[in-house]
């Protein structure tokens, strides 16, 4: 009797389930699910043709609504994002605003980084597709990964793949559509044999390049309790007609709510919170979190951008004192939906008032002590999440290599503290460069870090050009 065949490769999928060749990540309205499904299935068929019927597996795409209270750990194990060998991401405005898509992206890219650091090799197994055209540029980290490109004048580049997906079984699709399907399938087939390491669930909470925990600028951040999802959906639809709206879910706020609210206040023109008995008592922007936010000296200047909207009559004793008086921001007991709509839009569109504390002049550096460049550098550095964290500030300062005796007092607010460090860096010829390098050590790839690098590099190149002798100059008789 012949010996049994050697064991094959470990299947890329959850134990006991059919392996997942690839995972399709998307965020779109239910009206477009049929198009997502058609594209996903067309790619899956091409992968199956290339791998052969004898190779077990399938693609994974999820059309369920996100259920309140659903555990993220269960979801990523089920969809195989921890183990699948390839990821297909359908880029759209909703995708870059989605809490779930951001964490799926984070888990998969953590696996790619782990593989890259252990082997030194690049693995082309994350492929993005321009699903819908976005008004804003993609996050810079996203563009470093492979994504489908076409001629700039093509329908795909101008409007997105969603406008190329065939309608119904009788529609065969265009040549451009099938070229994209084959390109995506080829990447998935090539990735099938890559020994990409599985992810630990701890990786799911890393900071993402997009989604509600990123530092990407957005018009509005909206947050509400899971039990108020009907109100949340209505307000989101209203605001999203003309704005980029990012939703900060309660399960996200359940981990580090105060930090995420602070982050939202620095990245959004408005932060809208729907206030109810449930929201003040449950995880998320509850009473304790809101009180902590109002008492944080680092966000006091941003508080006028916070818009609390009361969607039910809440007893004053359970409302944070600084949320009162409520003024015209009560939405309950108003039978006319048009009137409620006008109240919401008026609150969001109102000019940002100067904070009351601004009437008391804060000690600051003399105007002639800080150059325009240093002031702009302080603005950029003050947005960095690491420098808003008082513990990480010291780590950053040590990484600059500046004289420890020049470290500013820890009690200063972020911008004065950063300005003090900038002034201390003047004595070093490469002082500003040290600040940029130290931030890259802590927050490499973050939008704020990239902005600081561009600013410092631009000043350096400008100084070099100014010091270079112009043509025809020199000593003469």
GIKA-V950474 format. One record per pair of residues at least 24 apart in sequence whose C-alpha atoms are under 10 Angstrom apart, sorted by the first residue. I is the first residue (numbers start at 1). J is the second residue. If there is no record, write none. Layout:
i = (I,I)
j = (J,J)
//
This chain:
i = (9,9,10,10,11,11,11,11,11,11,11,11,12,12,12,12,12,12,12,12,12,12,12,12,12,12,12,12,13,13,13,13,13,13,13,13,13,13,13,13,14,14,14,14,14,14,14,14,14,15,15,15,15,17,17,17,18,18,18,18,18,19,19,19,19,19,19,19,19,19,19,20,20,20,20,20,20,20,20,20,20,20,20,20,21,21,21,21,21,21,21,21,21,21,21,21,21,21,21,21,21,22,22,22,22,22,22,22,22,22,22,22,22,22,22,22,22,22,22,22,22,22,22,23,23,23,23,23,23,23,23,23,23,23,23,23,23,23,23,23,23,23,24,24,24,24,24,24,24,24,24,24,24,24,24,25,25,25,25,25,25,25,25,25,25,25,25,25,25,25,25,26,26,26,26,26,26,26,26,26,26,26,26,26,26,26,27,27,27,27,27,27,27,27,27,27,27,27,27,27,27,28,28,28,28,28,28,28,28,28,28,29,30,30,30,32,33,33,34,34,34,34,35,35,35,35,35,35,35,35,36,36,36,36,36,36,36,37,37,37,37,38,38,38,38,38,39,39,39,39,39,39,39,39,39,40,40,41,42,42,42,42,42,43,43,43,43,43,43,43,43,43,43,44,44,44,44,45,45,46,46,46,46,46,46,46,46,47,47,47,47,47,47,47,47,47,47,48,48,49,49,50,50,50,50,50,51,51,51,59,59,59,59,59,60,60,60,61,66,67,68,68,68,68,68,68,68,69,69,69,70,71,72,72,72,72,72,72,72,72,73,73,73,74,75,75,76,76,76,76,76,76,77,77,79,80,80,81,81,81,81,81,81,81,82,82,82,82,82,82,82,82,82,82,82,82,83,83,83,83,83,83,83,83,84,84,84,84,84,84,84,84,85,85,85,85,85,85,85,85,85,85,85,85,85,85,85,85,86,86,86,86,86,86,86,86,86,86,86,86,86,87,87,87,87,87,87,87,87,87,88,88,88,88,88,88,88,88,88,88,89,89,89,89,89,89,89,90,90,90,90,90,90,90,90,90,90,91,91,91,91,91,91,91,91,91,91,91,91,92,92,92,92,92,92,92,92,92,92,93,93,93,93,93,93,93,93,93,93,93,94,94,94,94,94,94,95,95,95,95,96,96,96,96,96,96,96,96,96,96,96,97,97,97,97,97,97,97,97,97,97,97,97,97,98,98,98,98,98,98,98,98,99,99,99,99,99,99,99,99,99,99,99,99,100,100,100,100,101,101,101,102,102,102,102,102,102,102,102,102,102,103,103,103,103,103,103,103,103,103,103,104,104,105,105,105,105,105,105,106,106,106,106,106,106,106,106,107,107,107,107,107,107,107,107,107,107,107,108,108,108,108,108,108,109,109,109,109,110,110,110,110,110,110,110,111,111,111,111,111,111,112,112,112,112,113,113,114,114,114,114,115,115,115,115,115,116,123,123,123,123,123,123,124,124,124,124,124,125,125,125,125,125,125,125,125,125,126,126,126,126,127,127,127,127,127,128,129,129,129,129,129,129,129,130,130,130,130,130,130,130,131,131,131,131,131,131,131,131,131,132,132,132,132,132,132,132,132,133,133,133,133,133,133,134,134,134,135,136,136,136,138,138,138,139,139,139,139,139,139,139,140,140,140,140,140,140,141,141,141,141,141,141,142,142,146,147,147,148,148,148,148,149,150,150,156,205,205,207,208,209,209,209,211,211,211,212,212,212,212,212,212,212,212,212,212,212,212,213,213,213,213,213,213,213,213,213,213,214,214,214,214,214,214,214,215,215,215,215,215,215,215,215,215,215,215,216,216,216,216,216,216,216,216,217,217,217,217,217,217,217,217,218,218,218,218,218,218,218,218,218,218,218,219,219,219,219,219,219,219,219,219,220,220,220,220,220,220,220,220,220,220,220,220,220,220,221,221,221,221,221,221,221,221,221,221,221,221,221,221,221,222,222,222,222,222,222,222,222,222,222,222,222,223,223,223,223,223,223,223,223,223,223,223,223,223,223,223,224,224,224,224,224,224,224,224,224,224,224,224,224,224,224,224,225,225,225,225,225,225,225,225,225,225,225,225,225,225,225,225,225,226,226,226,226,226,226,226,227,227,227,227,228,228,228,228,228,228,229,231,231,232,232,234,235,235,235,235,235,235,236,238,238,238,239,239,239,239,244,245,245,246,247,247,248,248,248,248,249,249,250,250,250,250,250,250,251,251,252,252,253,253,253,253,253,254,254,254,254,254,255,255,256,256,257,257,257,257,257,257,257,257,257,258,258,258,258,258,258,258,258,258,258,258,259,259,259,259,259,259,260,260,261,261,261,261,261,261,262,262,262,262,262,262,262,262,262,263,263,263,263,263,264,264,264,265,265,265,265,265,265,265,265,266,266,266,266,266,266,266,266,266,267,268,268,268,269,269,269,269,269,269,270,270,270,270,270,270,270,270,270,270,270,271,271,271,271,271,271,271,271,272,272,272,272,272,272,272,272,273,273,273,273,273,273,274,274,274,274,274,274,274,274,275,275,275,275,275,275,275,275,275,275,275,276,276,276,276,276,276,276,276,277,277,277,277,277,277,277,277,278,280,280,280,280,281,281,286,286,286,287,287,287,287,287,288,288,289,290,290,290,290,290,291,291,291,291,291,292,294,294,294,294,295,296,297,297,297,297,298,298,298,298,298,298,298,299,299,299,300,300,300,300,301,301,301,301,301,301,302,302,302,302,303,303,303,303,304,304,304,304,304,304,305,305,305,305,305,305,305,305,306,306,306,307,307,307,308,308,309,309,309,362,363,364,364,365,365,365,369,370,370,370,373,373,373,374,374,374,374,374,375,375,375,375,376,376,377,377,377,377,377,377,377,377,377,377,377,378,378,378,378,378,378,378,378,378,378,379,379,379,379,379,379,380,380,380,380,380,380,380,380,380,380,381,381,381,381,381,381,381,381,381,381,381,381,382,382,382,382,382,382,382,382,383,383,383,383,383,384,384,384,384,384,384,384,384,384,385,385,385,385,385,386,386,386,387,387,387,387,387,387,388,388,388,388,389,390,392,393,393,393,395,395,395,395,396,396,396,396,396,396,396,397,397,397,397,397,398,399,399,399,399,399,399,399,400,400,400,400,400,400,400,400,400,400,400,401,401,401,401,401,402,402,402,402,402,403,430,432,432,432,432,433,433)
j = (193,195,193,195,55,56,57,83,84,85,192,193,56,57,80,81,82,83,84,85,86,192,193,194,195,196,197,198,57,58,77,78,79,80,81,82,83,84,85,198,76,77,78,79,80,81,82,83,84,77,78,80,83,57,78,80,56,57,58,59,80,55,56,57,58,59,60,80,83,84,85,56,57,58,59,60,79,80,81,83,84,85,86,192,47,48,56,57,58,59,60,80,83,84,85,86,87,188,189,191,192,47,57,58,59,60,61,79,80,81,83,84,85,86,87,88,125,126,185,188,189,191,192,58,59,60,61,62,79,80,81,83,84,85,86,87,88,89,104,108,126,188,59,60,61,62,79,81,86,87,88,89,90,127,128,60,61,62,81,87,88,89,90,91,95,100,101,102,104,105,128,61,62,63,88,89,90,91,92,94,95,96,98,100,101,131,63,89,90,91,92,93,94,95,96,97,98,99,100,101,131,63,90,91,92,93,94,95,98,131,132,94,63,64,65,162,62,63,63,165,167,168,161,162,163,164,165,166,167,168,61,63,90,131,161,162,165,61,62,63,165,165,166,167,168,169,161,162,164,165,166,177,178,180,181,88,181,181,165,178,181,182,185,88,178,180,181,182,183,184,185,186,188,181,184,185,188,181,185,181,182,183,184,185,186,188,189,181,182,184,185,186,187,188,189,190,192,185,189,185,189,185,186,188,189,190,189,190,192,84,86,87,88,188,84,87,88,88,100,226,225,226,227,229,249,250,251,226,250,251,251,251,100,103,104,201,204,205,251,252,201,202,204,201,100,104,100,103,104,107,201,204,199,201,104,104,198,105,106,107,108,111,198,199,107,108,110,111,196,197,198,199,200,201,203,204,107,108,111,196,197,198,199,200,108,125,191,192,196,197,198,199,111,112,123,125,126,188,189,190,191,192,193,194,195,196,197,198,123,124,125,126,127,187,188,189,190,191,192,194,196,124,125,126,127,128,184,187,188,191,125,126,127,128,129,147,184,185,187,188,126,127,128,129,130,131,147,127,128,129,130,131,132,147,160,161,162,128,129,130,131,132,133,134,138,142,147,160,161,129,130,131,132,133,134,135,138,160,162,131,132,133,134,135,136,137,138,244,245,246,132,134,211,244,245,246,131,132,210,211,134,138,139,142,209,210,211,212,214,216,246,210,211,212,213,214,216,218,221,244,245,246,247,248,210,211,212,213,246,247,248,249,208,210,211,212,213,214,246,247,248,249,251,252,211,212,249,252,208,210,211,204,206,207,208,209,210,211,212,213,214,203,204,205,206,207,208,209,210,211,213,204,208,142,204,208,209,210,211,203,204,205,206,207,208,209,210,198,199,200,201,202,203,204,205,206,207,208,196,197,198,199,203,204,145,199,203,208,197,198,199,200,203,204,206,196,197,198,199,200,203,196,197,198,199,196,197,196,197,198,199,194,195,196,197,198,196,187,190,191,194,195,196,187,188,190,191,194,184,187,188,189,190,191,192,194,196,184,187,188,191,183,184,185,187,188,184,156,157,160,161,162,180,184,156,157,158,159,160,161,162,156,157,159,160,161,162,163,164,165,156,157,158,159,160,161,162,163,157,158,159,160,161,162,159,160,244,244,217,218,244,209,210,216,209,210,214,215,216,446,447,209,210,445,446,447,450,208,209,210,445,446,447,209,210,187,183,184,180,181,183,184,180,176,180,180,252,255,446,446,445,446,447,246,247,248,245,246,247,248,249,252,253,260,261,263,264,267,246,248,252,253,259,260,261,263,264,267,260,263,264,267,385,446,447,263,264,266,267,268,383,384,385,446,447,448,263,264,266,267,268,446,447,448,244,246,264,266,267,268,269,447,243,244,245,246,264,266,267,268,269,270,271,243,244,245,246,267,268,269,270,271,244,245,246,247,264,265,267,268,269,270,271,272,305,348,245,246,247,248,261,264,265,267,268,269,270,271,272,273,306,246,247,248,249,264,268,270,271,272,273,274,307,247,248,249,250,253,261,271,272,273,274,275,279,284,285,308,248,249,250,253,272,273,274,275,276,278,279,280,284,285,286,309,249,250,251,273,274,275,276,277,278,279,280,281,282,283,284,285,286,250,251,278,279,282,283,284,276,278,279,282,274,275,276,278,279,311,274,274,311,273,274,341,272,274,340,341,344,345,272,341,344,345,341,344,345,348,268,270,271,271,271,272,272,273,284,285,284,285,279,282,283,284,285,286,283,284,283,284,283,284,285,286,289,282,283,284,285,286,283,284,284,289,283,284,285,286,288,289,290,292,293,284,285,286,288,289,290,291,292,293,294,296,289,292,293,385,388,389,284,285,285,289,290,293,299,306,293,296,298,299,300,302,303,385,388,299,383,384,385,388,302,305,306,299,300,301,302,303,304,305,306,299,301,302,303,305,382,383,384,385,383,302,305,306,302,305,306,348,349,352,302,303,304,305,306,307,347,348,349,350,352,302,303,304,305,306,307,308,348,305,306,307,308,309,344,347,348,306,307,308,309,310,311,307,308,309,310,311,312,330,331,307,308,309,310,311,312,313,314,319,330,331,309,310,311,312,313,314,315,319,310,311,312,313,314,315,318,319,314,314,318,319,320,318,319,318,319,320,318,319,320,321,323,319,320,320,319,320,321,322,323,319,320,321,322,323,320,320,321,322,323,322,413,411,412,413,414,382,388,389,412,413,414,415,388,413,414,355,356,357,358,353,354,355,356,357,358,352,353,354,355,352,353,354,355,351,352,353,354,355,356,347,348,350,351,352,353,354,355,347,348,352,344,347,348,347,348,343,344,347,416,416,416,419,416,419,420,423,419,422,423,455,456,459,419,422,423,432,456,415,418,419,422,452,455,418,419,422,432,435,436,451,452,453,455,456,414,415,416,417,418,419,420,421,422,452,414,415,418,419,448,452,415,418,447,448,449,450,451,452,453,455,414,415,418,419,422,435,436,439,448,449,451,452,413,414,415,416,417,418,419,448,414,415,447,448,449,414,439,442,443,446,447,448,449,452,442,443,446,448,449,439,442,443,414,415,417,418,439,442,413,414,415,418,414,414,442,417,418,439,438,439,441,442,435,437,438,439,440,441,442,421,434,435,438,439,438,434,435,437,438,439,441,442,425,431,432,433,434,435,436,437,438,439,441,425,431,434,435,438,427,428,431,434,435,427,460,456,457,459,460,457,460)
//
